[in-house]
Amino acid sequence: MHVFDIIGPIMIGPSSSHTAGAARIGRITRMLLGEPVRQAHIRFHGSFAKTWEGHGADRAVIGGLLGLQVDDPDLRRSRHLAAEQGMAYDISSVQLRDAHPNTVIIEATGDSGKTVTVQAASVGGGSVMVQYLNGMEVGFSGSKTTLIIQHKDAPGAIAKVSRLLAASRTNIATMRVFREEAGGRAVMALELDSEPEETHIDALRRVPGFESVTLLRV
């Protein structure tokens, strides 16, 4: 166990689960969208739904969607910043089956009209787990530098990623692959020991069948 698992992350409080974790989920959603958020539908489940106002989970998620880190003092005034930047949002509750009590679903729309839907849980100590991405079941934390590739399932896709990362001298710590069905939508989640060069990220974006390539920076 790491010492930060005991004392928690450096953050704007009051709660590592309801504030820091919520902010991290919002920020991951913005990174997956890949552009400024113009509109967001935020739906809290379980404990989040009961305590979001008192624990500031609403301000934390909004701040994360604006790109703020968990220790940024501006999280406290994220509603005001959202109004200044023209980001619209609404907040409601949702009841989910077999979901972690600190779960939120965020449907975000960017400046270009691009959309992303993320269901994630704040699992304690500021750590999170992304459970669904655009309706597809996944499972990644974003706690390390993580490469998320949304693509069409096809032979050779993993080999192409491995080859390009090797050329960038980037070591893969862990890799998980999710798909709906053979030849259907798929997602790769690769935790990396270092950050690949931008030229290699661009090369991945040009691979046929790769719909979205996102580098989640911790």
N, CA, C and O of each residue as an XYZ file, in Angstrom:
872
protein
N       0.835     -1.196      0.000
C       0.000      0.000      0.000
C       0.871      1.248      0.000
O       1.835      1.343      0.759
N       0.528      2.190     -0.846
C       1.233      3.465     -0.930
C       0.742      4.394      0.166
O      -0.413      4.318      0.583
N       1.638      5.288      0.640
C       1.257      6.216      1.713
C       0.059      7.071      1.317
O      -0.743      7.437      2.176
N      -0.080      7.403      0.007
C      -1.199      8.237     -0.421
C      -2.521      7.484     -0.411
O      -3.587      8.099     -0.459
N      -2.459      6.130     -0.349
C      -3.683      5.361     -0.168
C      -4.247      5.553      1.228
O      -5.433      5.323      1.465
N      -3.388      5.978      2.155
C      -3.801      6.176      3.542
C      -4.224      7.614      3.798
O      -5.289      7.861      4.363
N      -3.385      8.566      3.379
C      -3.674      9.964      3.703
C      -4.491     10.657      2.614
O      -4.993     11.760      2.834
N      -4.630     10.037      1.457
C      -5.442     10.626      0.399
C      -4.649     11.569     -0.485
O      -3.500     11.888     -0.177
N      -5.252     12.026     -1.594
C      -4.545     12.878     -2.553
C      -4.503     14.328     -2.099
O      -5.272     14.743     -1.232
N      -3.589     15.099     -2.698
C      -3.614     16.554     -2.544
C      -4.800     17.058     -3.346
O      -4.884     16.825     -4.552
N      -5.724     17.754     -2.674
C      -6.995     18.040     -3.343
C      -7.678     19.222     -2.697
O      -7.277     19.690     -1.631
N      -8.731     19.702     -3.368
C      -9.699     20.609     -2.778
C     -10.813     19.749     -2.189
O     -11.435     18.966     -2.907
N     -11.070     19.891     -0.882
C     -12.018     19.019     -0.172
C     -13.467     19.389     -0.449
O     -13.775     20.208     -1.314
N     -14.358     18.742      0.334
C     -14.059     18.054      1.590
C     -13.799     16.560      1.478
O     -13.322     15.981      2.454
N     -14.073     15.903      0.380
C     -14.069     14.445      0.337
C     -13.243     13.942     -0.833
O     -13.389     14.414     -1.961
N     -12.361     12.963     -0.549
C     -11.569     12.398     -1.639
C     -12.461     11.642     -2.622
O     -12.198     11.636     -3.825
N     -13.516     11.005     -2.109
C     -14.415     10.253     -2.988
C     -15.379     11.167     -3.727
O     -15.551     11.056     -4.940
N     -16.012     12.079     -2.978
C     -17.086     12.885     -3.554
C     -16.600     14.161     -4.231
O     -17.339     14.785     -4.993
N     -15.353     14.549     -3.951
C     -14.833     15.773     -4.557
C     -13.673     15.466     -5.506
O     -13.767     15.723     -6.706
N     -12.580     14.915     -4.969
C     -11.419     14.645     -5.818
C     -11.764     13.625     -6.906
O     -11.442     13.830     -8.076
N     -12.415     12.531     -6.521
C     -12.785     11.521     -7.511
C     -13.737     12.070     -8.553
O     -13.602     11.788     -9.743
N     -14.712     12.866     -8.093
C     -15.682     13.451     -9.023
C     -14.993     14.386    -10.016
O     -15.319     14.382    -11.203
N     -14.039     15.188     -9.528
C     -13.303     16.094    -10.419
C     -12.492     15.301    -11.440
O     -12.409     15.679    -12.608
N     -11.896     14.201    -10.990
C     -11.099     13.389    -11.917
C     -11.981     12.779    -13.011
O     -11.573     12.712    -14.170
N     -13.180     12.339    -12.647
C     -14.098     11.784    -13.653
C     -14.464     12.851    -14.687
O     -14.481     12.584    -15.888
N     -14.755     14.059    -14.206
C     -15.072     15.143    -15.136
C     -13.923     15.440    -16.068
O     -14.127     15.664    -17.261
N     -12.705     15.443    -15.528
C     -11.532     15.758    -16.352
C     -11.260     14.656    -17.376
O     -10.914     14.951    -18.520
N     -11.410     13.400    -16.984
C     -11.236     12.294    -17.926
C     -12.258     12.398    -19.054
O     -11.940     12.149    -20.217
N     -13.494     12.771    -18.699
C     -14.535     12.935    -19.721
C     -14.136     14.001    -20.725
O     -14.291     13.813    -21.932
N     -13.621     15.124    -20.229
C     -13.189     16.191    -21.149
C     -12.060     15.700    -22.053
O     -12.059     15.991    -23.250
N     -11.105     14.965    -21.501
C      -9.995     14.474    -22.320
C     -10.484     13.487    -23.375
O      -9.999     13.492    -24.506
N     -11.445     12.638    -23.004
C     -11.990     11.692    -23.981
C     -12.774     12.412    -25.075
O     -12.791     11.971    -26.224
N     -13.416     13.510    -24.718
C     -14.118     14.314    -25.723
C     -13.124     14.970    -26.673
O     -13.366     15.053    -27.878
N     -12.004     15.436    -26.124
C     -10.939     15.987    -26.951
C     -11.116     17.430    -27.350
O     -10.406     17.919    -28.229
N     -12.054     18.129    -26.720
C     -12.286     19.540    -27.030
C     -13.083     20.157    -25.876
O     -13.616     19.430    -25.038
N     -13.168     21.487    -25.827
C     -13.933     22.121    -24.748
C     -15.381     21.645    -24.718
O     -16.009     21.447    -25.758
N     -15.895     21.465    -23.507
C     -17.271     21.006    -23.323
C     -18.215     22.189    -23.465
O     -18.023     23.222    -22.823
N     -19.222     22.045    -24.296
C     -20.206     23.101    -24.488
C     -21.476     22.813    -23.685
O     -22.141     23.740    -23.222
N     -21.810     21.542    -23.520
C     -23.010     21.176    -22.769
C     -22.778     19.829    -22.093
O     -22.125     18.950    -22.656
N     -23.312     19.671    -20.888
C     -23.135     18.418    -20.161
C     -24.403     18.073    -19.394
O     -25.014     18.927    -18.751
N     -24.782     16.805    -19.475
C     -25.851     16.253    -18.644
C     -25.175     15.369    -17.597
O     -24.523     14.381    -17.935
N     -25.336     15.731    -16.331
C     -24.662     15.055    -15.219
C     -25.715     14.340    -14.387
O     -26.635     14.971    -13.867
N     -25.580     13.027    -14.259
C     -26.571     12.240    -13.520
C     -25.864     11.446    -12.425
O     -25.022     10.590    -12.697
N     -26.229     11.755    -11.176
C     -25.603     11.116    -10.021
C     -26.430      9.932     -9.536
O     -27.660      9.968     -9.527
N     -25.715      8.878     -9.131
C     -26.348      7.662     -8.606
C     -25.920      7.440     -7.158
O     -24.820      7.824     -6.761
N     -26.797      6.819     -6.377
C     -26.445      6.339     -5.051
C     -26.061      7.435     -4.080
O     -26.777      8.426     -3.935
N     -24.926      7.260     -3.412
C     -24.443      8.240     -2.441
C     -24.183      9.594     -3.085
O     -24.438     10.637     -2.483
N     -23.674      9.568     -4.314
C     -23.491     10.823     -5.054
C     -24.820     11.581     -5.153
O     -24.866     12.792     -4.939
N     -25.893     10.862     -5.477
C     -27.193     11.508     -5.672
C     -27.707     12.135     -4.381
O     -28.427     13.133     -4.414
N     -27.333     11.542     -3.235
C     -27.837     12.030     -1.950
C     -27.016     13.184     -1.385
O     -27.540     14.001     -0.629
N     -25.743     13.261     -1.740
C     -24.855     14.208     -1.039
C     -24.098     15.157     -1.958
O     -23.187     15.851     -1.505
N     -24.461     15.204     -3.264
C     -23.625     15.977     -4.183
C     -23.546     17.451     -3.823
O     -22.502     18.071     -4.029
N     -24.611     18.030     -3.295
C     -24.566     19.457     -2.940
C     -23.660     19.698     -1.738
O     -22.808     20.586     -1.766
N     -23.844     18.907     -0.683
C     -23.063     19.117      0.532
C     -21.585     18.846      0.364
O     -20.754     19.528      0.964
N     -21.247     17.850     -0.452
C     -19.850     17.486     -0.655
C     -19.225     18.160     -1.867
O     -18.039     17.972     -2.141
N     -20.006     18.936     -2.588
C     -19.455     19.674     -3.720
C     -19.137     18.831     -4.933
O     -18.321     19.221     -5.767
N     -19.789     17.652     -5.041
C     -19.516     16.804     -6.211
C     -19.927     17.491     -7.505
O     -19.320     17.270     -8.553
N     -20.960     18.325     -7.428
C     -21.388     19.057     -8.629
C     -20.304     20.007     -9.105
O     -19.971     20.033    -10.289
N     -19.752     20.788     -8.182
C     -18.692     21.728     -8.553
C     -17.442     20.987     -9.017
O     -16.730     21.447     -9.910
N     -17.184     19.823     -8.393
C     -16.011     19.040     -8.779
C     -16.136     18.508    -10.207
O     -15.203     18.637    -10.999
N     -17.275     17.916    -10.536
C     -17.470     17.397    -11.894
C     -17.407     18.530    -12.907
O     -16.749     18.400    -13.939
N     -18.079     19.630    -12.628
C     -18.074     20.774    -13.547
C     -16.653     21.298    -13.737
O     -16.235     21.594    -14.856
N     -15.912     21.409    -12.625
C     -14.525     21.852    -12.732
C     -13.680     20.910    -13.573
O     -12.868     21.349    -14.387
N     -13.878     19.599    -13.370
C     -13.152     18.635    -14.186
C     -13.487     18.770    -15.663
O     -12.606     18.662    -16.515
N     -14.768     19.008    -15.969
C     -15.182     19.198    -17.359
C     -14.568     20.463    -17.958
O     -14.404     20.566    -19.174
N     -14.232     21.414    -17.104
C     -13.541     22.625    -17.564
C     -12.036     22.410    -17.687
O     -11.313     23.285    -18.163
N     -11.571     21.240    -17.254
C     -10.153     20.925    -17.361
C      -9.347     21.175    -16.108
O      -8.118     21.104    -16.149
N     -10.007     21.469    -14.977
C      -9.298     21.765    -13.737
C      -8.794     20.483    -13.078
O      -9.436     19.436    -13.158
N      -7.631     20.583    -12.423
C      -7.081     19.471    -11.663
C      -7.767     19.379    -10.296
O      -8.445     20.313     -9.870
N      -7.584     18.248     -9.618
C      -8.284     18.025     -8.343
C      -7.809     18.964     -7.241
O      -8.521     19.155     -6.255
N      -6.626     19.554     -7.382
C      -6.113     20.452     -6.353
C      -6.218     21.926     -6.746
O      -5.607     22.781     -6.106
N      -6.986     22.226     -7.789
C      -7.119     23.614     -8.251
C      -8.149     24.347     -7.399
O      -9.301     23.917     -7.345
N      -7.775     25.441     -6.731
C      -8.726     26.188     -5.900
C      -9.949     26.679     -6.675
O     -10.994     26.940     -6.077
N      -9.829     26.805     -7.997
C     -10.959     27.275     -8.806
C     -12.098     26.257     -8.870
O     -13.181     26.579     -9.359
N     -11.868     25.021     -8.379
C     -12.964     24.060     -8.320
C     -14.134     24.625     -7.513
O     -15.294     24.338     -7.810
N     -13.827     25.424     -6.497
C     -14.877     25.979     -5.632
C     -15.799     26.921     -6.403
O     -16.966     27.083     -6.045
N     -15.274     27.541     -7.463
C     -16.064     28.502     -8.223
C     -16.314     28.017     -9.655
O     -16.458     28.813    -10.583
N     -16.360     26.704     -9.806
C     -16.481     26.144    -11.157
C     -17.810     26.494    -11.816
O     -17.871     26.658    -13.035
N     -18.886     26.612    -11.018
C     -20.169     27.007    -11.616
C     -20.053     28.390    -12.248
O     -20.554     28.623    -13.348
N     -19.397     29.294    -11.553
C     -19.204     30.645    -12.086
C     -18.331     30.611    -13.337
O     -18.611     31.303    -14.316
N     -17.264     29.797    -13.300
C     -16.382     29.685    -14.464
C     -17.118     29.085    -15.661
O     -16.901     29.496    -16.801
N     -17.990     28.112    -15.396
C     -18.768     27.511    -16.485
C     -19.645     28.556    -17.155
O     -19.759     28.591    -18.380
N     -20.268     29.412    -16.340
C     -21.106     30.471    -16.904
C     -20.266     31.436    -17.739
O     -20.687     31.857    -18.816
N     -19.081     31.783    -17.243
C     -18.198     32.688    -17.977
C     -17.766     32.093    -19.325
O     -17.653     32.804    -20.323
N     -17.527     30.775    -19.332
C     -17.012     30.123    -20.533
C     -18.115     29.574    -21.438
O     -17.834     28.981    -22.479
N     -19.362     29.775    -21.035
C     -20.477     29.365    -21.878
C     -20.743     27.872    -21.887
O     -21.277     27.335    -22.858
N     -20.366     27.195    -20.793
C     -20.641     25.756    -20.701
C     -21.962     25.551    -19.970
O     -22.086     25.881    -18.790
N     -22.935     25.011    -20.671
C     -24.242     24.732    -20.064
C     -24.237     23.328    -19.470
O     -23.527     22.445    -19.952
N     -25.024     23.130    -18.432
C     -25.084     21.811    -17.806
C     -26.394     21.677    -17.047
O     -27.029     22.673    -16.700
N     -26.788     20.451    -16.795
C     -27.892     20.176    -15.894
C     -27.525     18.972    -15.043
O     -26.733     18.123    -15.452
N     -28.110     18.910    -13.856
C     -27.784     17.871    -12.885
C     -29.060     17.180    -12.440
O     -30.048     17.841    -12.120
N     -29.046     15.863    -12.418
C     -30.198     15.094    -11.965
C     -29.704     13.811    -11.323
O     -28.502     13.544    -11.307
N     -30.612     13.024    -10.799
C     -30.260     11.741    -10.203
C     -30.725     10.607    -11.109
O     -31.629     10.777    -11.928
N     -30.093      9.450    -10.948
C     -30.440      8.276    -11.722
C     -30.250      7.055    -10.828
O     -29.353      7.034     -9.986
N     -31.081      6.052    -11.005
C     -30.939      4.799    -10.270
C     -30.403      3.736    -11.210
O     -31.014      3.418    -12.230
N     -29.256      3.196    -10.851
C     -28.593      2.194    -11.690
C     -28.566      0.853    -10.956
O     -28.495      0.806     -9.728
N     -28.621     -0.200    -11.701
C     -28.587     -1.537    -11.129
C     -27.144     -2.023    -10.994
O     -26.353     -1.924    -11.931
N     -26.821     -2.542     -9.825
C     -25.504     -3.135     -9.572
C     -24.356     -2.160     -9.842
O     -23.308     -2.549    -10.359
N     -24.565     -0.897     -9.488
C     -23.528      0.112     -9.709
C     -22.923      0.531     -8.372
O     -23.584      0.475     -7.336
N     -21.676      0.947     -8.407
C     -21.005      1.486     -7.223
C     -21.794      2.692     -6.718
O     -22.313      3.456     -7.532
N     -21.903      2.890     -5.390
C     -22.710      4.002     -4.869
C     -22.227      5.384     -5.279
O     -23.013      6.332     -5.290
N     -20.944      5.517     -5.616
C     -20.430      6.820     -6.054
C     -20.244      6.818     -7.567
O     -19.130      6.953     -8.073
N     -21.358      6.664     -8.277
C     -21.310      6.579     -9.738
C     -21.968      7.800    -10.361
O     -22.970      8.309     -9.856
N     -21.393      8.260    -11.460
C     -21.971      9.370    -12.211
C     -21.934      9.033    -13.697
O     -20.981      8.429    -14.189
N     -22.984      9.434    -14.399
C     -23.024      9.349    -15.861
C     -22.955     10.769    -16.403
O     -23.740     11.634    -16.014
N     -22.008     10.997    -17.304
C     -21.840     12.323    -17.906
C     -21.989     12.194    -19.411
O     -21.257     11.442    -20.055
N     -22.933     12.927    -19.964
C     -23.079     13.035    -21.412
C     -22.603     14.429    -21.799
O     -23.243     15.424    -21.456
N     -21.489     14.503    -22.507
C     -20.870     15.784    -22.826
C     -20.854     16.022    -24.326
O     -20.611     15.110    -25.117
N     -21.120     17.273    -24.700
C     -21.076     17.698    -26.097
C     -20.047     18.816    -26.224
O     -20.030     19.746    -25.418
N     -19.194     18.722    -27.232
C     -18.139     19.706    -27.416
C     -18.500     20.808    -28.380
O     -19.607     20.849    -28.917
N     -17.551     21.705    -28.593
C     -17.753     22.854    -29.479
C     -18.134     22.434    -30.895
O     -18.917     23.114    -31.558
N     -17.580     21.311    -31.359
C     -17.821     20.879    -32.737
C     -19.106     20.073    -32.887
O     -19.502     19.731    -34.001
N     -19.760     19.767    -31.757
C     -20.925     18.886    -31.794
C     -20.595     17.446    -31.464
O     -21.496     16.616    -31.344
N     -19.306     17.133    -31.314
C     -18.888     15.790    -30.926
C     -19.430     15.473    -29.543
O     -19.516     16.360    -28.694
N     -19.797     14.213    -29.305
C     -20.349     13.813    -28.019
C     -19.574     12.629    -27.441
O     -18.955     11.855    -28.170
N     -19.625     12.509    -26.112
C     -19.078     11.352    -25.419
C     -19.935     11.097    -24.192
O     -20.391     12.036    -23.539
N     -20.153      9.831    -23.881
C     -20.894      9.455    -22.687
C     -20.009      8.550    -21.840
O     -19.510      7.525    -22.306
N     -19.826      8.951    -20.589
C     -18.951      8.232    -19.668
C     -19.732      7.866    -18.414
O     -20.385      8.724    -17.819
N     -19.673      6.620    -18.014
C     -20.158      6.200    -16.698
C     -18.944      5.767    -15.903
O     -18.194      4.884    -16.322
N     -18.754      6.397    -14.747
C     -17.573      6.106    -13.937
C     -17.926      6.178    -12.460
O     -18.916      6.796    -12.068
N     -17.094      5.533    -11.649
C     -17.301      5.510    -10.201
C     -16.070      6.055     -9.500
O     -14.941      5.815     -9.927
N     -16.297      6.787     -8.423
C     -15.230      7.233     -7.535
C     -15.088      6.175     -6.447
O     -15.974      6.021     -5.605
N     -13.978      5.451     -6.464
C     -13.875      4.234     -5.655
C     -13.090      4.413     -4.357
O     -12.829      3.438     -3.653
N     -12.713      5.653     -4.036
C     -12.045      5.923     -2.775
C     -10.670      6.519     -2.954
O      -9.933      6.154     -3.870
N     -10.326      7.449     -2.063
C      -9.000      8.046     -2.088
C      -8.708      8.868     -3.315
O      -7.544      9.119     -3.627
N      -9.740      9.296     -4.021
C      -9.553     10.062     -5.245
C      -9.392      9.208     -6.482
O      -9.297      9.734     -7.591
N      -9.358      7.882     -6.306
C      -9.236      6.978     -7.444
C     -10.594      6.762     -8.107
O     -11.632      6.840     -7.450
N     -10.580      6.493     -9.402
C     -11.829      6.301    -10.143
C     -11.714      5.072    -11.030
O     -10.621      4.557    -11.268
N     -12.858      4.613    -11.510
C     -12.907      3.538    -12.486
C     -13.944      3.898    -13.538
O     -15.122      4.069    -13.222
N     -13.509      4.014    -14.788
C     -14.425      4.252    -15.901
C     -15.023      2.907    -16.279
O     -14.304      1.977    -16.644
N     -16.350      2.811    -16.188
C     -17.039      1.530    -16.384
C     -17.631      1.387    -17.784
O     -17.606      0.300    -18.361
N     -18.160      2.473    -18.327
C     -18.759      2.451    -19.665
C     -18.283      3.669    -20.445
O     -18.200      4.773    -19.907
N     -17.976      3.458    -21.704
C     -17.598      4.538    -22.612
C     -18.480      4.439    -23.838
O     -18.415      3.465    -24.589
N     -19.308      5.455    -24.035
C     -20.263      5.478    -25.159
C     -21.114      4.211    -25.198
O     -21.368      3.640    -26.259
N     -21.545      3.793    -24.011
C     -22.450      2.657    -23.907
C     -21.791      1.301    -23.914
O     -22.470      0.289    -23.736
N     -20.466      1.246    -24.119
C     -19.767     -0.028    -24.143
C     -19.039     -0.255    -22.827
O     -18.365      0.643    -22.323
N     -19.172     -1.440    -22.276
C     -18.524     -1.750    -21.005
C     -17.015     -1.797    -21.181
O     -16.492     -2.505    -22.042
N     -16.322     -1.019    -20.337
C     -14.859     -0.997    -20.338
C     -14.415     -1.152    -18.875
O     -15.188     -1.623    -18.041
N     -13.210     -0.769    -18.574
C     -12.729     -0.850    -17.210
C     -11.310     -0.331    -17.115
O     -10.360     -1.110    -17.191
N     -11.153      0.977    -16.950
C      -9.823      1.559    -16.797
C      -9.889      2.699    -15.798
O     -10.934      3.324    -15.618
N      -8.763      2.962    -15.151
C      -8.742      3.926    -14.047
C      -8.171      5.285    -14.433
O      -8.536      6.299    -13.838
N      -7.282      5.317    -15.419
C      -6.638      6.584    -15.740
C      -5.651      7.036    -14.683
O      -5.237      8.195    -14.687
N      -5.256      6.134    -13.763
C      -4.333      6.505    -12.691
C      -2.900      6.622    -13.191
O      -2.082      7.304    -12.573
N      -2.588      5.961    -14.307
C      -1.299      6.118    -14.972
C      -1.542      6.813    -16.311
O      -2.686      6.985    -16.731
N      -0.457      7.211    -16.975
C      -0.592      7.695    -18.339
C      -1.237      6.585    -19.167
O      -0.681      5.494    -19.291
N      -2.401      6.865    -19.729
C      -3.204      5.811    -20.362
C      -3.605      6.219    -21.770
O      -4.074      7.334    -22.000
N      -3.416      5.314    -22.695
C      -3.805      5.534    -24.083
C      -5.125      4.807    -24.321
O      -5.215      3.592    -24.144
N      -6.150      5.561    -24.725
C      -7.469      4.996    -25.000
C      -7.715      5.089    -26.498
O      -7.714      6.180    -27.069
N      -7.924      3.943    -27.131
C      -8.148      3.886    -28.574
C      -9.511      3.269    -28.830
O      -9.747      2.111    -28.486
N     -10.416      4.043    -29.436
C     -11.705      3.526    -29.864
C     -11.580      3.190    -31.349
O     -11.176      4.030    -32.154
N     -11.929      1.959    -31.698
C     -11.657      1.506    -33.054
C     -12.628      0.411    -33.458
O     -13.411     -0.084    -32.646
N     -12.562      0.049    -34.709
C     -13.308     -1.098    -35.206
C     -12.460     -2.345    -35.002
O     -11.287     -2.378    -35.374
N     -13.059     -3.364    -34.411
C     -12.350     -4.622    -34.183
C     -11.906     -5.224    -35.510
O     -12.723     -5.461    -36.399
N     -10.602     -5.470    -35.635
C     -10.057     -6.017    -36.881
C      -8.737     -6.702    -36.590
O      -8.023     -6.292    -35.675
N      -8.393     -7.737    -37.348
C      -7.099     -8.398    -37.165
C      -5.949     -7.416    -37.362
O      -5.975     -6.598    -38.281
N      -4.946     -7.501    -36.499
C      -3.754     -6.674    -36.647
C      -3.813     -5.346    -35.924
O      -2.813     -4.629    -35.895
N      -4.956     -4.985    -35.334
C      -5.073     -3.672    -34.686
C      -4.107     -3.554    -33.510
O      -3.434     -2.534    -33.363
N      -4.035     -4.580    -32.681
C      -3.136     -4.540    -31.525
C      -1.682     -4.489    -31.982
O      -0.870     -3.774    -31.395
N      -1.354     -5.241    -33.023
C       0.019     -5.253    -33.527
C       0.442     -3.871    -34.014
O       1.587     -3.470    -33.807
N      -0.460     -3.143    -34.655
C      -0.141     -1.796    -35.138
C       0.168     -0.866    -33.978
O       1.107     -0.074    -34.043
N      -0.621     -0.961    -32.918
C      -0.382     -0.121    -31.749
C       0.957     -0.470    -31.115
O       1.749      0.422    -30.810
N       1.216     -1.750    -30.914
C       2.470     -2.184    -30.294
C       3.676     -1.727    -31.104
O       4.678     -1.287    -30.540
N       3.579     -1.831    -32.427
C       4.694     -1.453    -33.296
C       4.979      0.051    -33.199
O       6.137      0.458    -33.110
N       3.928      0.869    -33.217
C       4.131      2.320    -33.155
C       4.647      2.755    -31.788
O       5.476      3.661    -31.704
N       4.174      2.128    -30.721
C       4.668      2.475    -29.388
C       6.112      2.023    -29.209
O       6.900      2.706    -28.555
N       6.461      0.879    -29.784
C       7.848      0.419    -29.723
C       8.761      1.406    -30.441
O       9.868      1.679    -29.977
N       8.305      1.940    -31.567
C       9.100      2.927    -32.303
C       9.306      4.181    -31.479
O      10.306      4.881    -31.639
N       8.347      4.469    -30.585
C       8.447      5.630    -29.701
C       9.201      5.301    -28.419
O       9.347      6.155    -27.545
N       9.684      4.052    -28.305
C      10.382      3.566    -27.115
C       9.515      3.746    -25.868
O       9.994      4.124    -24.798
N       8.223      3.462    -26.044
C       7.262      3.555    -24.951
C       6.870      2.153    -24.516
O       6.383      1.361    -25.323
N       7.080      1.846    -23.249
C       6.767      0.519    -22.735
C       5.314      0.440    -22.270
O       4.821      1.348    -21.600
N       4.636     -0.645    -22.628
C       3.257     -0.866    -22.205
C       3.269     -1.597    -20.869
O       3.785     -2.711    -20.771
N       2.697     -0.968    -19.836
C       2.634     -1.597    -18.517
C       1.502     -2.615    -18.465
O       1.702     -3.752    -18.038
N       0.323     -2.208    -18.897
C      -0.827     -3.115    -18.956
C      -1.635     -2.779    -20.207
O      -1.602     -1.651    -20.699
N      -2.360     -3.776    -20.710
C      -3.248     -3.554    -21.848
C      -4.531     -4.348    -21.622
O      -4.499     -5.520    -21.248
N      -5.660     -3.682    -21.858
C      -6.949     -4.363    -21.823
C      -7.708     -4.005    -23.095
O      -7.676     -2.861    -23.549
N      -8.376     -4.978    -23.653
C      -9.112     -4.787    -24.900
C     -10.567     -5.181    -24.662
O     -10.855     -6.233    -24.093
N     -11.473     -4.322    -25.106
C     -12.903     -4.558    -24.933
C     -13.565     -4.457    -26.307
O     -13.174     -3.630    -27.131
N     -14.562     -5.298    -26.547
C     -15.286     -5.192    -27.808
C     -16.731     -5.650    -27.605
O     -17.035     -6.435    -26.707
N     -17.604     -5.140    -28.462
C     -19.000     -5.552    -28.428
C     -19.178     -6.923    -29.074
O     -19.868     -7.797    -28.549
N     -18.534     -7.085    -30.233
C     -18.630     -8.333    -30.984
C     -17.519     -8.332    -32.019
O     -16.915     -7.293    -32.288
N     -17.249     -9.492    -32.598
C     -16.222     -9.575    -33.631
C     -16.558     -8.648    -34.790
O     -17.649     -8.714    -35.357
N     -15.605     -7.780    -35.136
C     -15.810     -6.830    -36.219
C     -16.595     -5.600    -35.834
O     -16.843     -4.736    -36.675
N     -16.994     -5.501    -34.567
C     -17.786     -4.356    -34.109
C     -16.931     -3.317    -33.404
O     -15.716     -3.257    -33.593
N     -17.588     -2.494    -32.581
C     -16.872     -1.460    -31.837
C     -15.946     -2.097    -30.805
O     -16.275     -3.117    -30.199
N     -14.788     -1.478    -30.618
C     -13.818     -1.986    -29.657
C     -13.069     -0.822    -29.017
O     -13.005      0.277    -29.569
N     -12.509     -1.086    -27.846
C     -11.712     -0.091    -27.131
C     -10.466     -0.767    -26.592
O     -10.546     -1.837    -25.987
N      -9.317     -0.148    -26.811
C      -8.071     -0.559    -26.151
C      -7.744      0.450    -25.064
O      -7.868      1.658    -25.268
N      -7.322     -0.054    -23.896
C      -6.854      0.802    -22.803
C      -5.452      0.335    -22.426
O      -5.280     -0.769    -21.909
N      -4.455      1.173    -22.684
C      -3.066      0.803    -22.454
C      -2.452      1.742    -21.420
O      -2.369      2.949    -21.647
N      -2.026      1.195    -20.292
C      -1.288      1.975    -19.308
C       0.182      1.951    -19.699
O       0.748      0.889    -19.956
N       0.798      3.134    -19.742
C       2.149      3.277    -20.272
C       3.116      3.719    -19.184
O       2.731      4.416    -18.245
N       4.376      3.308    -19.317
C       5.410      3.713    -18.358
C       5.926      5.118    -18.637
O       6.535      5.740    -17.766
N       5.687      5.619    -19.836
C       6.108      6.973    -20.189
C       5.161      7.501    -21.254
O       4.329      6.769    -21.789
N       5.302      8.772    -21.548
C       4.407      9.394    -22.525
C       5.019      9.327    -23.919
O       6.141      9.794    -24.116
N       4.310      8.758    -24.888
C       4.859      8.681    -26.247
C       4.947     10.058    -26.899
O       4.262     11.000    -26.498
N       5.796     10.149    -27.901
C       5.936     11.405    -28.628
C       4.647     11.708    -29.395
O       3.936     10.800    -29.824
N       4.365     12.989    -29.556
C       3.132     13.401    -30.219
C       3.084     12.910    -31.660
O       2.004     12.639    -32.186
N       4.242     12.792    -32.302
C       4.250     12.315    -33.688
C       3.724     10.884    -33.777
O       3.079     10.522    -34.762
N       3.994     10.070    -32.759
C       3.515      8.703    -32.764
C       2.034      8.629    -32.417
O       1.326      7.751    -32.909
N       1.560      9.545    -31.575
C       0.120      9.632    -31.312
C      -0.610     10.012    -32.599
O      -1.652      9.445    -32.925
N      -0.050     10.978    -33.324
C      -0.648     11.380    -34.603
C      -0.672     10.213    -35.584
O      -1.636     10.041    -36.330
N       0.391      9.415    -35.582
C       0.442      8.252    -36.485
C      -0.656      7.249    -36.135
O      -1.265      6.654    -37.024
N      -0.906      7.066    -34.845
C      -1.993      6.172    -34.433
C      -3.345      6.706    -34.903
O      -4.218      5.932    -35.298
N      -3.514      8.013    -34.861
C      -4.786      8.615    -35.289
C      -5.030      8.426    -36.780
O      -6.170      8.506    -37.238
N      -3.978      8.179    -37.529
C      -4.133      8.001    -38.972
C      -4.341      6.540    -39.366
O      -4.535      6.243    -40.545
N      -4.305      5.634    -38.404
C      -4.501      4.215    -38.720
C      -5.954      3.990    -39.147
O      -6.863      4.383    -38.415
N      -6.203      3.379    -40.296
C      -7.585      3.116    -40.742
C      -8.342      2.284    -39.702
O      -7.837      1.287    -39.187
N      -9.554      2.723    -39.415
C     -10.379      2.018    -38.446
C     -10.256      2.521    -37.033
O     -11.063      2.158    -36.177
N      -9.239      3.372    -36.758
C      -9.086      3.962    -35.430
C      -9.907      5.259    -35.395
O      -9.545      6.251    -36.028
N     -10.999      5.233    -34.657
C     -11.920      6.363    -34.644
C     -11.496      7.480    -33.697
O     -11.743      8.657    -33.958
N     -10.852      7.095    -32.590
C     -10.451      8.089    -31.589
C      -9.244      7.573    -30.828
O      -9.224      6.426    -30.383
N      -8.234      8.428    -30.680
C      -7.020      8.100    -29.924
C      -6.812      9.203    -28.896
O      -6.591     10.358    -29.259
N      -6.882      8.854    -27.619
C      -6.786      9.830    -26.544
C      -5.720      9.432    -25.550
O      -5.694      8.294    -25.081
N      -4.835     10.367    -25.226
C      -3.827     10.118    -24.198
C      -4.301     10.795    -22.906
O      -4.379     12.021    -22.830
N      -4.614      9.984    -21.897
C      -5.016     10.505    -20.599
C      -3.759     10.743    -19.764
O      -3.052      9.801    -19.408
N      -3.491     11.996    -19.461
C      -2.307     12.355    -18.680
C      -2.703     12.518    -17.218
O      -3.649     13.244    -16.912
N      -1.995     11.855    -16.319
C      -2.315     11.924    -14.901
C      -1.927     13.286    -14.347
O      -2.118     13.547    -13.159
